[in-house]
Amino acid sequence: MAAADAQFPPPKVLTYPASAPPSLVTQGAEGRLYKTTHLLPDRPCALKYRPPKPYRHPVLDARLTKARISSEAKVLEKCWREGVPVPAVYAMDPAAGWMMMEWIDGIPVRAAINEWLGERPAELEERPVEVDDTPLVDLMKRIGTAVGALHRTGVVHGDLTTSNMMLRPRESGGQANGCNGDDGKAKALEGDVVLIDFGLATQSMSDEDRAVDLYVLERAFASTHPRAERLFGTVLGSYKDTFKKAASVLVKLEDVRMRGRKRSMLG
Ligand SMILES: Nc1ncnc2c1ncn2[C@@H]1O[C@H](COP(=O)(O)OP(=O)(O)OP(=O)(O)O)[C@@H](O)[C@H]1O
């Protein structure tokens, strides 16, 4: 923590004595994510901090930071109340630029899929019928269910990618860590999908906004997991099963795809 402290001073709330020192998990362009504890030493939490930006006017910067933190917390709280799988918000101080939320164990879905696909020789993709894709198909279904629940709540994420989804191991059964052989491999994709990073989320009931959310996820699959792209229809299938109004969103998705294709043809 000491070296990081000198480079990136933590928010004041993290400078008070604690039984376990906070650790800096990620440092992005806009914000930082620390792992710390909330109230009890064995209750881990994530603290998202948006430090002041020296290149912005201080009054404008303070106003923007406050608005972003409170908007992210508000959307997360709405989702959590309505049963969408997101981290619970524990505390926040928008004026100081931070929000504390439930720590989600596990690894990003992106890493889990890449790990799982990475173990398979590429030539097997030519003969997909012979490959048992069940664990991947199941995961795709859980992704579609999570996104369907999100949209049902009236929230669009704004940056749906497999990096913004965590795969949280279930209490019983656990994850592949420490397991060996086929059993361990099958378990690598087990767990609950939890959506994170609501920094760009908005409340919206529009088919267009929802379709753009799905399109962003579809593109993310194409570029990050080209070998899993052919299974994206499974995501859309379970999205439809979860969300009553999905049919008109999927029609809109066709338009959004068409616009995307035109844009890429025009360069
Ligand atoms: N609640 C959480 N529990 C565990 N890890 C988390 C949690 N929230 C975020 N992370 C980890 O921290 C990383 C960064 O978080 P997040 O994406 O919310 O921040 P960011 O990209 O800096 O935010 P923004 O896009 O709003 O600027 C995530 O990719 C994830 O690995």
The ligand as an ORCA input file, in Angstrom:
! r2SCAN-3c Opt
* xyz 0 1
  N     -17.893     -5.345     -6.280
  C     -16.737     -5.837     -6.738
  N     -16.199     -6.933     -6.192
  C     -15.021     -7.430     -6.650
  N     -14.309     -6.891     -7.645
  C     -14.805     -5.792     -8.239
  C     -16.038     -5.201     -7.822
  N     -16.270     -4.110     -8.580
  C     -15.233     -4.029     -9.432
  N     -14.351     -5.029     -9.235
  C     -13.079     -5.247     -9.953
  O     -12.493     -3.996    -10.229
  C     -12.403     -3.779    -11.637
  C     -12.747     -2.323    -11.946
  O     -14.065     -2.024    -11.519
  P     -15.042     -1.102    -12.366
  O     -15.139     -1.705    -13.744
  O     -16.314     -0.880    -11.634
  O     -14.190      0.230    -12.361
  P     -13.800      1.202    -13.548
  O     -13.700      0.459    -14.842
  O     -12.643      1.974    -13.063
  O     -15.111      2.080    -13.521
  P     -15.644      3.146    -14.549
  O     -15.769      2.384    -15.870
  O     -16.983      3.494    -13.963
  O     -14.647      4.265    -14.573
  C     -13.374     -4.778    -12.252
  O     -12.969     -5.156    -13.544
  C     -13.334     -5.949    -11.279
  O     -12.234     -6.800    -11.565
*
